Amino acid sequence: MRWDRPTDVVRRLADAVAWLVLAARARAADAGGQGLVEYGLILSLSALFAVVVLVFFGGTLSAVLQAVGNAIDSAT
């Protein structure tokens, strides 16, 4: 898998979410299943948000971090 291709990352993330949902449904028979589903949804949505932010703002974030690194180098 290449991390520079957003479609590959999103596809893997969708597969992980599908697996979490299936695992949560299998454990939904007991009372703890609802908590597992909620944590799985929170985790998957957080990961999806992070991927989207990095895809859209990755270049800008890289430029900002490069500027901070250059400022630190010039200060020492």
N, C-alpha and C positions, 0 to 999 in steps of 0.2 A: 504494500500500500504506500502510495506517495502522499506525504503530508502537505505538499504544495498544491494539491488538487482538492478544492473544497468539496466536490461531488463525492469523492472517495471517502472523505471524512464524514460527511453527512450520511452517506449510505451505511457506513460502519456504525454510526451513532443510532440510526434508525433500527438497525439489526439488534443493537444492544437494548434499546427501548422495548422492542418486540419481545426479546428474551425476558426482560424484567417483568413485562406484563404477563407473559405466560407463566413464569415462575410464581408471580403473585397470585394468579388465578388458581394455581395448583395448591397454594397454601391458604386460600381464602376460606376454607372450611372451618378453620379455627379462628378465634377472636383476634389473634395477632396478625392475621392476614391483612386487615385493613391498614394497620400501621406500616406494614411492608410495602403495600401499594403506594401509600402516601410518600414514604421515603424514596421509593423508586421514581415516582413522578418528579419529586423535587430534585433528585440527583440528575435525572435525564434532562429536565428543563434547564437546569443550571449549566450542564455540559453543552446543550444546544445553544444557549445564550452566549457562552464563552466562545464557541466556534464561530458563531455569526459575528460577534464583536471583532474577533481576530481576523476574519476574512475581510470585513469592511474597513477596519481601522488598523490593520497590521502594518501597512506602510508608514502611516503617520506615527504609530507607536514606535516603530523601529527608528524613525528619524528623531523623535524626541529622546529616546534612550541613547542614540548616537551623540546628540548634542550634549546631553548630561555627561556622557563619558568623555567627550572632548573637553568640556569645562573642567572636569576633575583632573584630566591629564595636564591641562595648561596651568592649573592652580598648584600642582606639585612640582 
